[in-house]
Amino acid sequence: YITALIVFGVICFGDHFIQLWVGTEFKDSYLCALFVIVPCLLQLPQEIGNQTIFAKNKVKKLAIVYVLMALVNIVLAVFLAPQFGALGICMSIFVAYMVRTIGMDVIFYKDLNINVMSFFKDTFVKLLIPLVLCLVLGFTINAVISIDSWLGFVIKGICFVGSYATVMYLFAMNENEKELVLSPIKKLFKKL
């Protein structure tokens, strides 16, 4: 949930943030940021599996995946950088990250007997509609709140976090997750 919040926040409001921070002359940096951060949406939720690779001593295969990732990155960068500049480098990083994720998924499935397809179904397919709804809400907030200042950015961020939390609580979380969210709030009110 937190990874998706950050990634979707960058997708919806990253352009505004970059313009406020460094100015409009760096507007292409937004696309670069997207290419670098979007693969995190798939890779970071699998971090437990990554740690399992170390625990089960399958590091050699992981090293092969990382070498392959680096080779893909270098080869693509050589071809894309002359035409697209920094954006080409970021595109090569995006593809390399996806190669890493797929390679790690192969290790999870073959060597660790983790049902990767079940994980993706339970994680990403289940969250698809709520995430699309959050993306639509984020773009709507960005369009409706047209204050072009840091105050406007903060207001957009607060509105997005509130909308995201509400959608995820109502449409994505199971009962255990809802209880994990509510229990600290209940304890806080008991102390007051």
ROBA-826973 format. One line per field, with one value per residue: residue number from 1; residue in one letter; z, x, y of N, C-alpha, C, CB in turn. Coordinates in Angstrom, 3 decimals, decimal comma. Each point is the difference from the previous one (the first is absolute). Glycine has a CB too. Layout:
REM ROBA-826973
pos <- (NUM;...)
code <- (A;...)
n.c3 <- (Z;...)
n.c1 <- (X;...)
n.c2 <- (Y;...)
ca.c3 <- (Z;...)
ca.c1 <- (X;...)
ca.c2 <- (Y;...)
c.c3 <- (Z;...)
c.c1 <- (X;...)
c.c2 <- (Y;...)
cb.c3 <- (Z;...)
cb.c1 <- (X;...)
cb.c2 <- (Y;...)
//
This chain:
REM ROBA-826973
pos <- (1;2;3;4;5;6;7;8;9;10;11;12;13;14;15;16;17;18;19;20;21;22;23;24;25;26;27;28;29;30;31;32;33;34;35;36;37;38;39;40;41;42;43;44;45;46;47;48;49;50;51;52;53;54;55;56;57;58;59;60;61;62;63;64;65;66;67;68;69;70;71;72;73;74;75;76;77;78;79;80;81;82;83;84;85;86;87;88;89;90;91;92;93;94;95;96;97;98;99;100;101;102;103;104;105;106;107;108;109;110;111;112;113;114;115;116;117;118;119;120;121;122;123;124;125;126;127;128;129;130;131;132;133;134;135;136;137;138;139;140;141;142;143;144;145;146;147;148;149;150;151;152;153;154;155;156;157;158;159;160;161;162;163;164;165;166;167;168;169;170;171;172;173;174;175;176;177;178;179;180;181;182;183;184;185;186;187;188;189;190;191;192)
code <- (Y;I;T;A;L;I;V;F;G;V;I;C;F;G;D;H;F;I;Q;L;W;V;G;T;E;F;K;D;S;Y;L;C;A;L;F;V;I;V;P;C;L;L;Q;L;P;Q;E;I;G;N;Q;T;I;F;A;K;N;K;V;K;K;L;A;I;V;Y;V;L;M;A;L;V;N;I;V;L;A;V;F;L;A;P;Q;F;G;A;L;G;I;C;M;S;I;F;V;A;Y;M;V;R;T;I;G;M;D;V;I;F;Y;K;D;L;N;I;N;V;M;S;F;F;K;D;T;F;V;K;L;L;I;P;L;V;L;C;L;V;L;G;F;T;I;N;A;V;I;S;I;D;S;W;L;G;F;V;I;K;G;I;C;F;V;G;S;Y;A;T;V;M;Y;L;F;A;M;N;E;N;E;K;E;L;V;L;S;P;I;K;K;L;F;K;K;L)
n.c3 <- (0,000;-0,447;-3,069;-0,707;1,572;-1,819;-2,749;0,348;0,980;-2,745;-1,658;1,197;0,124;-2,216;-1,397;2,716;0,872;-2,529;0,241;3,011;-0,622;-2,438;-0,952;-1,757;-0,183;1,261;-2,263;-0,496;3,310;-0,797;-1,714;2,195;2,094;-1,897;-0,372;3,185;0,946;-2,037;1,228;2,922;-1,129;-0,011;2,437;2,567;-0,056;-0,212;3,040;0,755;-2,600;0,857;2,688;-1,584;-1,579;2,829;1,044;-2,434;0,143;-2,742;0,472;-2,805;-0,841;1,024;-1,935;-2,527;0,660;0,009;-2,841;-1,369;1,173;-1,358;-2,908;-0,078;0,773;-2,368;-2,299;0,669;0,290;-2,977;-1,088;1,801;-0,033;-3,019;0,485;2,899;0,795;2,263;-1,787;-0,569;3,062;0,518;-2,249;1,449;2,845;-1,253;-0,936;2,736;1,660;-1,963;0,367;3,147;-0,232;-1,752;1,898;2,513;-1,537;-0,543;3,094;0,764;-1,754;0,657;3,062;1,612;-1,406;-0,668;-1,373;-1,631;-0,478;3,084;0,027;-2,332;1,336;2,668;-1,377;-2,323;0,088;2,714;-1,323;-2,989;1,447;2,044;-2,394;-1,722;2,523;0,353;-3,031;0,275;2,603;-1,434;-2,288;2,011;1,626;-2,656;-0,833;2,790;0,622;-2,607;3,070;-2,593;3,574;1,027;0,266;-2,432;1,240;2,649;-1,502;-1,621;2,637;1,417;-2,442;-0,164;2,987;-0,113;-2,545;1,111;2,591;-1,545;-1,930;2,248;1,825;-2,297;-1,415;1,848;2,864;-0,155;2,316;0,156;-1,207;2,003;2,470;-1,071;0,021;2,910;1,786;-0,207;0,205;2,695;1,351;-0,536;1,507;2,618;0,394;-0,166)
n.c1 <- (0,830;2,870;0,305;-2,653;0,797;2,519;-1,329;-2,316;1,949;1,512;-2,692;-0,913;2,624;2,536;-1,019;-0,123;2,920;1,401;-1,357;0,977;2,997;0,882;-2,425;-2,156;3,208;-1,233;-2,862;2,220;-0,183;-2,969;1,373;2,222;-2,220;-1,362;2,609;0,452;-2,950;-1,105;2,073;-1,217;-2,686;1,712;2,027;-1,637;-1,844;2,921;1,264;-0,961;1,510;2,622;0,187;-0,315;2,743;1,432;-1,389;1,091;3,358;-1,852;3,143;0,160;-2,770;0,683;2,531;-1,832;-1,838;2,476;1,197;-2,789;-0,109;2,711;-0,834;-2,594;1,634;1,992;-2,031;-1,818;2,417;0,941;-2,899;-0,755;2,578;-0,323;-3,116;-0,140;2,860;-0,154;-2,085;2,283;0,560;-3,049;-0,189;2,379;-1,490;-2,557;1,560;1,537;-2,684;-1,079;2,646;-0,474;-2,896;0,759;2,378;-1,827;-2,160;2,246;0,667;-3,043;-0,193;2,555;0,485;-2,789;-1,970;-0,768;-2,897;2,080;-3,086;-0,680;1,514;-1,737;-2,757;0,568;0,949;-1,624;-2,917;-0,663;0,749;-1,753;-2,060;1,918;1,923;-2,318;-0,954;2,886;0,097;-2,676;0,999;2,638;-1,490;-2,109;2,281;1,219;-2,724;-0,666;2,693;0,294;1,895;2,383;0,833;1,691;-3,177;-0,461;1,866;-1,665;-2,790;1,050;0,899;-2,762;-1,547;1,899;-0,250;-3,174;-0,181;1,865;-1,652;-2,726;1,024;1,290;-2,586;-1,875;1,728;2,328;-0,850;-0,549;-1,610;3,167;-0,077;-2,218;1,796;2,547;-1,804;-1,156;2,643;1,049;-3,036;-0,478;2,572;-0,945;-2,724;1,359;1,705;-2,615)
n.c2 <- (-1,208;1,235;-0,720;1,470;2,675;0,351;-0,565;2,074;2,396;-0,227;0,012;2,728;1,810;-0,860;2,619;1,562;-0,839;1,170;2,850;0,376;-0,761;1,658;2,258;-1,023;-0,955;-2,913;-0,345;-2,416;-0,432;-1,197;-2,243;-0,550;-0,698;-2,156;-1,653;-0,217;-0,905;-2,310;-2,152;0,945;-1,469;-2,751;0,412;0,613;-2,611;-1,662;1,340;-3,014;-1,012;1,569;-1,641;-2,832;0,624;0,058;-2,620;-1,817;1,105;1,610;1,914;-1,628;1,176;2,953;0,085;-0,644;2,486;1,977;-0,913;0,524;2,927;0,778;-0,939;1,735;2,574;-0,153;-0,438;2,423;2,052;-0,554;0,803;2,537;1,925;0,810;0,564;1,258;1,709;-1,353;-1,671;-2,179;-0,383;-0,615;-2,277;-1,555;0,118;-1,354;-2,497;-0,448;-0,239;-2,252;-1,815;0,054;-1,105;-2,474;-0,902;-0,144;-1,815;-2,233;-0,136;-0,360;-2,564;-1,634;0,228;0,181;-2,489;3,532;-1,254;2,558;-0,616;0,427;2,806;1,130;-0,862;1,501;2,802;0,775;-1,198;1,507;2,833;-0,151;1,719;1,488;0,847;1,280;1,684;1,283;0,963;1,631;1,491;1,033;1,436;1,374;1,427;1,191;1,469;1,398;1,465;2,489;0,331;0,504;-0,709;-2,284;0,406;-1,932;-2,210;-0,175;-0,344;-2,487;-1,450;0,127;-1,188;-2,532;-0,884;0,066;-1,783;-2,229;-0,533;-0,405;-2,190;-1,768;-0,087;-1,027;-2,248;-1,620;-1,051;-3,213;0,969;0,297;2,895;1,016;-0,840;1,645;2,659;-0,369;-0,587;3,023;1,060;-1,619;1,213;2,966;-0,383;-1,349;2,682;1,877)
ca.c3 <- (0,000;0,103;-1,275;-1,005;0,349;-0,436;-1,467;-0,586;0,316;-0,988;-1,301;-0,036;0,438;-0,196;-0,938;0,767;0,954;-0,714;-0,447;1,170;0,611;-0,844;-1,098;-1,192;-0,926;0,305;-0,060;-0,499;1,132;0,463;-0,708;0,509;1,324;-0,185;-0,470;1,063;1,207;-0,244;0,266;1,441;0,308;-0,115;0,661;1,460;0,740;-0,030;0,742;0,908;-0,829;-0,231;1,218;0,040;-0,878;0,811;1,076;-0,589;-0,671;-1,458;-0,354;-1,302;-1,031;0,109;-0,620;-1,456;-0,359;0,076;-1,122;-1,182;0,112;-0,318;-1,431;-0,718;0,247;-0,757;-1,444;-0,370;0,188;-1,130;-1,166;0,243;0,484;-1,041;-0,576;0,995;1,113;1,344;-0,074;-0,512;1,112;0,917;-0,651;0,133;1,406;0,143;-0,566;0,826;1,236;-0,304;-0,182;1,348;0,658;-0,632;0,382;1,395;0,040;-0,444;1,147;1,005;-0,444;-0,241;1,078;1,332;-0,071;0,326;-1,092;-0,350;-0,642;1,079;0,680;-0,841;-0,017;1,308;0,286;-1,007;-0,627;1,038;0,220;-1,266;-0,051;0,928;-0,442;-1,127;0,598;0,647;-1,065;-0,522;1,033;0,035;-1,141;0,210;1,011;-0,655;-0,933;0,717;0,832;-0,967;0,688;-0,464;1,029;0,945;0,749;-0,858;-0,045;1,287;0,035;-0,896;0,646;1,108;-0,611;-0,625;1,043;0,592;-0,972;-0,163;1,210;0,039;-1,033;0,378;1,173;-0,360;-1,134;-0,221;1,192;0,637;1,390;0,821;-0,324;0,570;1,449;0,210;-0,162;1,023;1,392;0,591;0,143;1,189;1,184;0,176;0,565;1,380;0,842;0,129)
ca.c1 <- (-0,830;0,859;0,717;-0,936;-0,274;1,128;0,102;-1,133;0,213;0,952;-0,676;-1,023;0,437;1,433;0,254;-0,187;1,108;1,236;-0,089;0,169;1,312;1,126;-0,444;-0,571;1,036;0,293;-1,264;0,244;0,403;-1,185;-0,042;1,125;-0,392;-0,988;0,664;0,830;-0,760;-1,131;0,314;-0,065;-1,353;0,013;1,130;0,064;-0,839;0,617;1,264;0,118;0,555;1,407;0,723;-0,026;1,092;1,223;-0,118;0,107;1,302;-0,135;0,604;0,652;-1,013;-0,354;1,101;-0,178;-1,100;0,495;0,919;-0,855;-0,632;1,007;0,295;-1,155;0,034;1,104;-0,249;-1,101;0,439;0,860;-0,838;-1,052;0,514;0,286;-1,228;-0,932;0,714;-0,270;-1,222;0,410;0,635;-1,073;-0,730;0,815;-0,114;-1,336;0,021;0,899;-0,720;-1,025;0,747;0,331;-1,210;-0,365;1,024;-0,222;-1,222;0,379;0,665;-1,033;-0,860;0,724;0,888;-0,581;-1,367;-0,977;-0,951;0,069;-1,257;-0,981;0,363;-0,417;-1,464;-0,481;0,476;-0,220;-1,319;-0,956;0,097;-0,045;-1,087;0,280;1,144;-0,455;-0,844;0,908;0,675;-0,992;-0,177;1,210;-0,015;-1,115;0,467;0,992;-0,686;-0,939;0,762;0,935;0,896;1,351;0,959;0,245;-1,234;-0,862;0,562;-0,282;-1,446;-0,222;0,542;-0,887;-1,237;0,284;0,242;-1,309;-0,791;0,645;-0,243;-1,427;-0,274;0,650;-0,680;-1,344;-0,106;1,151;0,501;-0,815;-0,354;1,224;0,690;-0,795;0,231;1,346;-0,085;-0,864;0,409;0,727;-0,912;-0,824;0,852;0,212;-1,221;-0,140;0,890;-0,545)
ca.c2 <- (1,208;1,182;0,122;0,519;1,398;0,820;-0,039;0,729;1,411;0,524;0,042;1,057;1,324;0,161;1,099;1,238;0,087;0,332;1,393;0,867;-0,170;0,409;0,858;-0,638;-0,463;-1,398;-0,741;-1,356;-0,838;-0,725;-1,280;-0,790;-0,498;-1,064;-1,215;-0,572;-0,363;-0,904;-1,418;-0,270;-0,467;-1,458;-0,632;0,167;-0,956;-1,318;0,082;-1,155;-1,070;0,332;-0,391;-1,463;-0,449;0,020;-0,999;-1,346;-0,042;-0,020;1,279;-0,128;0,257;1,421;0,741;-0,135;0,909;1,375;0,206;0,132;1,313;1,013;-0,087;0,568;1,442;0,609;-0,118;0,904;1,384;0,347;0,263;0,987;1,290;1,005;0,561;0,532;0,628;-0,525;-0,814;-1,308;-0,712;-0,407;-1,099;-1,211;-0,406;-0,594;-1,348;-0,808;-0,325;-1,001;-1,252;-0,455;-0,505;-1,272;-0,972;-0,381;-0,806;-1,344;-0,638;-0,268;-1,099;-1,251;-0,426;0,182;-0,551;1,035;0,156;1,417;0,403;0,169;1,244;1,126;0,032;0,455;1,352;1,032;-0,113;0,394;1,441;0,723;0,993;1,101;0,803;0,836;1,031;0,967;0,747;0,949;1,024;0,822;0,918;0,931;0,962;0,844;0,901;0,874;0,936;0,598;0,939;-0,308;0,398;-1,087;-0,204;-0,813;-1,346;-0,650;-0,263;-1,140;-1,191;-0,388;-0,522;-1,293;-1,006;-0,296;-0,763;-1,299;-0,783;-0,355;-1,015;-1,256;-0,549;-0,474;-0,918;-0,876;-0,674;-1,034;0,334;0,070;1,250;1,091;0,001;0,542;1,451;0,588;-0,242;1,118;1,140;-0,308;0,182;1,439;0,584;-0,483;0,793;1,357)
c.c3 <- (0,000;-1,298;-1,068;0,275;-0,513;-1,520;-0,637;0,317;-0,983;-1,366;-0,083;0,256;-0,206;-0,912;0,720;0,971;-0,691;-0,465;1,167;0,510;-0,869;-1,207;-1,226;-0,980;0,240;-0,086;-0,536;1,111;0,530;-0,679;0,456;1,355;-0,120;-0,433;1,098;1,158;-0,250;0,211;1,481;0,406;-0,074;0,861;1,525;0,776;0,041;0,822;0,974;-0,753;-0,275;1,212;0,135;-0,891;0,777;1,068;-0,523;-0,807;-1,509;-0,592;-1,374;-1,126;0,026;-0,651;-1,525;-0,483;-0,010;-1,110;-1,290;-0,021;-0,406;-1,494;-0,837;0,127;-0,860;-1,498;-0,438;0,133;-1,168;-1,225;0,209;0,379;-1,115;-0,563;1,031;1,193;1,327;0,016;-0,519;1,067;0,963;-0,590;0,122;1,441;0,246;-0,503;0,842;1,319;-0,242;-0,227;1,368;0,693;-0,574;0,376;1,428;0,133;-0,450;1,136;1,074;-0,361;-0,065;1,226;1,391;0,089;0,493;-1,208;-0,329;-0,618;1,046;0,760;-0,804;-0,033;1,310;0,298;-1,028;-0,673;0,983;0,177;-1,267;-0,022;1,025;-0,440;-1,180;0,516;0,670;-1,034;-0,591;1,007;0,067;-1,137;0,124;1,013;-0,634;-0,936;0,733;0,829;-0,869;0,635;-0,344;0,997;0,904;0,841;-0,802;-0,076;1,282;0,106;-0,879;0,663;1,127;-0,535;-0,596;1,046;0,667;-0,923;-0,150;1,203;0,072;-0,993;0,406;1,193;-0,396;-1,011;-0,137;1,226;0,470;1,474;0,905;-0,240;0,569;1,500;0,335;-0,109;1,168;1,426;0,583;0,221;1,235;1,281;0,296;0,639;1,422;0,954;0,209;0,929)
c.c1 <- (0,869;0,771;-0,906;-0,344;1,119;0,082;-1,128;0,073;0,962;-0,660;-0,930;0,560;1,488;0,354;-0,093;1,167;1,289;-0,018;0,182;1,434;1,120;-0,407;-0,437;1,065;0,400;-1,254;0,176;0,429;-1,175;-0,083;1,134;-0,358;-1,005;0,659;0,812;-0,851;-1,119;0,357;-0,026;-1,361;-0,078;1,074;-0,052;-0,940;0,576;1,291;0,181;0,583;1,476;0,848;0,053;1,088;1,313;-0,048;0,181;1,281;-0,117;0,607;0,658;-0,990;-0,448;1,076;-0,095;-1,097;0,496;1,008;-0,783;-0,684;0,982;0,325;-1,128;0,011;1,066;-0,282;-1,107;0,412;0,864;-0,845;-0,994;0,531;0,301;-1,258;-0,866;0,677;-0,303;-1,251;0,318;0,666;-1,072;-0,857;0,783;-0,031;-1,333;-0,002;0,877;-0,662;-1,066;0,649;0,362;-1,215;-0,409;1,003;-0,161;-1,252;0,275;0,690;-1,028;-0,779;0,767;0,757;-0,618;-1,429;-1,054;-0,908;-0,135;-1,311;-1,098;0,263;-0,478;-1,521;-0,543;0,392;-0,492;-1,367;-1,079;-0,043;-0,210;-1,069;0,220;1,167;-0,369;-0,870;0,861;0,735;-0,928;-0,228;1,212;0,037;-1,124;0,396;0,983;-0,652;-0,870;0,734;1,102;0,915;1,432;1,042;0,231;-1,237;-0,967;0,480;-0,311;-1,485;-0,336;0,467;-0,887;-1,290;0,230;0,206;-1,322;-0,872;0,540;-0,300;-1,452;-0,321;0,609;-0,703;-1,340;0,000;1,147;0,406;-0,945;-0,209;1,228;0,749;-0,743;0,218;1,391;0,006;-0,753;0,534;0,854;-0,890;-0,874;0,792;0,229;-1,225;-0,253;0,867;-0,510;-1,182)
c.c2 <- (1,265;0,222;0,599;1,459;0,911;0,057;0,798;1,490;0,647;0,116;1,209;1,400;0,272;1,159;1,352;0,204;0,436;1,450;0,968;-0,020;0,569;0,843;-0,776;-0,501;-1,454;-0,878;-1,423;-0,949;-0,820;-1,368;-0,913;-0,619;-1,141;-1,303;-0,674;-0,526;-1,024;-1,479;-0,366;-0,550;-1,520;-0,642;0,089;-0,927;-1,415;-0,067;-1,165;-1,190;0,219;-0,406;-1,524;-0,580;-0,036;-1,091;-1,424;-0,172;-0,220;1,276;-0,060;0,309;1,458;0,867;-0,057;0,942;1,445;0,316;0,175;1,365;1,103;0,002;0,603;1,516;0,684;-0,016;0,954;1,466;0,467;0,364;1,143;1,380;1,002;0,667;0,713;0,673;-0,686;-0,875;-1,403;-0,848;-0,524;-1,111;-1,299;-0,514;-0,687;-1,444;-0,917;-0,399;-1,071;-1,371;-0,574;-0,615;-1,344;-1,082;-0,472;-0,863;-1,434;-0,751;-0,353;-1,259;-1,319;-0,493;0,091;-0,529;0,988;0,166;1,491;0,482;0,212;1,299;1,208;0,122;0,570;1,445;0,998;-0,079;0,450;1,524;0,830;1,088;1,123;0,887;0,899;1,128;1,081;0,845;1,048;1,124;0,934;1,006;1,017;1,076;0,976;1,011;1,019;1,050;0,590;1,047;-0,388;0,529;-1,210;-0,294;-0,876;-1,439;-0,773;-0,342;-1,201;-1,294;-0,501;-0,603;-1,388;-1,085;-0,391;-0,847;-1,412;-0,900;-0,463;-1,108;-1,336;-0,653;-0,625;-1,142;-0,997;-0,813;-1,097;0,373;0,114;1,302;1,201;0,102;0,545;1,522;0,626;-0,145;1,137;1,228;-0,211;0,213;1,477;0,653;-0,459;0,803;1,404;-0,019)
cb.c3 <- (1,224;2,479;0,606;-0,303;2,046;2,096;0,128;0,194;2,403;1,276;-0,157;0,763;1,644;0,358;-1,902;-0,196;1,390;-0,736;-1,853;0,605;1,141;0,730;0,846;0,271;-0,126;1,477;-0,331;-2,199;0,593;0,400;-1,972;-1,228;0,968;-0,598;-2,272;-0,642;0,854;-1,625;-2,042;0,386;-0,888;-2,300;-2,015;-0,423;-0,656;-2,252;-0,212;1,364;-1,038;-1,501;1,112;0,459;-2,016;-0,408;1,214;-0,086;2,115;0,178;2,428;0,950;0,168;2,135;1,994;0,100;1,001;2,471;1,163;-0,010;1,845;2,311;0,430;0,420;2,348;1,787;0,068;0,742;2,484;0,892;-0,578;0,705;1,919;-0,573;-1,689;-0,698;-1,237;0,985;-0,392;-2,240;-0,213;0,939;-1,611;-1,880;0,690;-0,267;-2,298;-1,041;0,829;-1,022;-2,224;0,139;0,430;-1,913;-1,610;0,754;-0,433;-2,377;-0,484;0,490;-1,303;-2,372;-1,424;0,288;0,326;1,594;0,700;-0,349;-2,078;0,211;1,023;-1,395;-1,551;0,793;1,083;-0,368;-1,454;1,155;1,855;-1,107;-0,769;1,808;0,795;-1,561;0,358;1,928;-0,511;-1,325;1,302;1,080;-1,432;-0,526;1,835;0,165;-1,709;0,078;2,150;-1,779;1,908;-2,402;-0,079;0,067;1,146;-1,319;-1,503;1,073;0,412;-2,008;-0,596;1,432;-0,498;-1,944;0,394;1,263;-1,213;-1,380;1,174;0,697;-1,786;-0,862;1,458;0,458;-1,109;-1,678;0,645;-1,606;-0,341;-0,061;-2,086;-1,801;0,234;-0,906;-2,497;-1,505;-0,499;-1,103;-2,513;-1,339;-0,493;-1,992;-2,284;-0,865;-0,808;-2,298)
cb.c1 <- (-1,810;0,207;1,434;-0,939;-1,276;1,228;1,099;-1,399;-0,433;1,908;0,133;-1,631;-1,816;0,221;-0,912;-2,514;-1,080;0,216;-1,529;-2,384;-0,864;1,139;1,531;-1,981;0,822;1,872;-1,171;0,631;1,757;-1,202;-1,054;1,633;0,411;-1,703;0,088;1,842;0,520;-0,871;1,387;1,660;-0,941;-0,874;1,318;0,620;-1,950;-1,007;-0,112;-1,967;-2,236;-0,688;-0,723;-2,465;-1,181;0,242;-1,543;-2,487;0,969;-2,103;0,366;1,577;-0,765;-1,265;1,453;0,753;-1,687;-0,369;1,769;-0,371;-1,488;0,953;1,361;-1,348;-0,802;1,599;0,732;-1,648;-0,089;1,799;0,248;-1,439;0,949;2,026;0,061;-1,551;-0,059;1,093;-1,369;0,273;2,072;-0,023;-1,052;1,489;1,484;-1,051;-0,374;1,959;0,417;-1,471;0,925;1,760;-0,741;-1,074;1,534;1,132;-1,362;0,234;2,123;-0,182;-1,370;0,208;1,859;1,452;0,965;1,603;-1,252;2,470;0,653;-0,219;2,004;2,068;-0,025;0,145;2,005;2,433;0,813;0,404;1,549;0,828;-1,584;-0,876;1,538;0,090;-1,832;0,285;1,421;-1,112;-1,445;1,194;0,980;-1,661;-0,320;1,644;0,012;-1,647;-0,505;-1,690;-1,664;-0,801;-0,746;2,415;0,312;-0,546;1,824;1,910;-0,463;0,271;2,268;0,974;-0,744;1,027;2,327;0,148;-0,548;1,825;1,806;-0,547;-0,049;2,181;1,125;-0,803;-1,242;0,759;1,162;0,887;-2,179;0,174;0,896;-1,707;-1,553;0,975;0,067;-1,888;-0,078;2,063;-0,009;-1,311;1,119;1,540;-0,940;-0,502;1,884;0,776)
cb.c2 <- (-1,263;-0,366;-1,974;-2,305;-0,756;-0,601;-2,254;-2,065;-0,494;-1,019;-2,510;-1,697;-0,099;-2,414;-1,403;-0,237;-1,783;-2,388;-0,713;-0,405;-2,035;-2,058;1,722;1,474;2,339;0,766;2,171;0,975;1,686;2,187;1,136;1,500;2,277;1,725;0,995;1,572;2,269;1,676;0,033;1,822;2,148;0,239;0,528;2,352;1,368;-0,329;2,480;0,817;-0,321;1,921;2,145;0,052;0,968;2,476;1,549;-0,108;-0,876;-1,414;0,471;-1,729;-2,384;-0,463;-0,504;-2,410;-1,599;-0,070;-1,357;-2,489;-0,867;-0,243;-2,064;-2,093;-0,404;-0,718;-2,404;-1,742;-0,327;-1,533;-2,388;-1,872;-1,230;-1,313;-1,808;-1,776;2,162;2,026;2,083;1,016;1,453;2,308;1,622;0,790;1,905;2,278;0,947;1,166;2,334;1,793;0,807;1,776;2,346;1,234;1,063;2,114;2,065;0,823;1,285;2,461;1,638;0,672;0,726;1,998;-2,272;1,192;-2,113;-0,230;-1,273;-2,506;-1,135;-0,288;-1,984;-2,350;-0,973;-0,008;-1,906;-2,197;-0,505;-2,053;-1,809;-1,444;-1,810;-1,972;-1,709;-1,578;-1,999;-1,844;-1,593;-1,884;-1,795;-1,836;-1,708;-1,869;-1,824;-1,881;-1,297;-0,412;0,377;0,077;2,456;0,637;2,232;2,033;0,837;1,255;2,449;1,505;0,783;1,819;2,353;1,185;0,928;2,140;2,116;1,073;1,283;2,338;1,783;0,900;1,724;2,283;1,782;1,630;2,100;-1,785;-1,167;-2,496;-1,052;-0,303;-1,968;-2,124;-0,270;-0,479;-2,443;-0,856;0,389;-1,667;-2,183;0,016;0,111;-2,286;-1,354;0,594)
//
